[in-house]
Amino acid sequence: SPNQHPFLAIVAHYVTNDGKLEELLIDFREIVGEHSGENMAEEVWTTLELYGLNNEDRVPAPADDWEDLPELIPA
């Protein structure tokens, strides 16, 4: 960002019971410390845990910088 404060928007995408694709901004977090894949992944996992979305059925998929976020891929 122009003010040198990095932020990470976390958006949930889901399909409703009637088949409509929806999206919802569930968090907008400032990245504290190094702007690394590891720190961004930590912010994503923290948000997923907050909403109870951190199980094996749900895999985060970054919209950009995928190659910089291998930490998001479950082992």
N, C-alpha and C positions, 0 to 999 in steps of 0.2 A: 504494500500500500504506500501511497505517497508520504504518509507520516511515519514510515518505518516501523509500524506496528503490524506484524503479520497476523492475519485472522484466517480461520478455517470454518467454512460453512458446511454443515452436515445435514444432508437432505435425505429423508426416507421416501422411497418410491414403493408403491403398493398397488394392488388390484382390488377393487371393491367386490362385494358379493355379486353385483350386477355386471362385472367385467370391465369397469371403467378404471383406467390408469390414473392414479393420483400421486401427488408429491406434496411433502410437508417439510418445511424447515424445522428440524428438531433441535438444532443448536448452532450457535455462532460463537466460536471460541477464539480468544487471543492465544497465539502460540507463544509461550514463555520460554526463553532460552534459544538454543540453536534451532534454526528453521530446517530441521532434518526430517527425513522419512520416519525415523524412530519417534521423534517428538509428535509428529502429526498422527502417527498410528496410535500413540498413547492417548491422545485427545479423542480420537474416534472410538477406541475401545472403552474409554471412560464414559462417553455419551451412550454407547450401546448398552453398557452395564446399567446406567441410570434408568434406561427405559426397558430393561429386561430383554434386550434384543441381541444378547451375546451368546446365543446357542448355536449348535452345529447346523441348524436349518437356515441360518441367515449369514450371508457372506458379504462384507462390505466391498463395494466396487467403486474405486475412485473414478471420477469423470475425467481427470487429467493427471499428469505426472505419475501414471501407473508404475512406470519403471523405477521411480524413486520411492515407492511404498511397498516393498516386498514384505514388510512387517505386518501388513494387513491380510496376507494370505495365510489361512490356517495351515498348520503343519500336519 
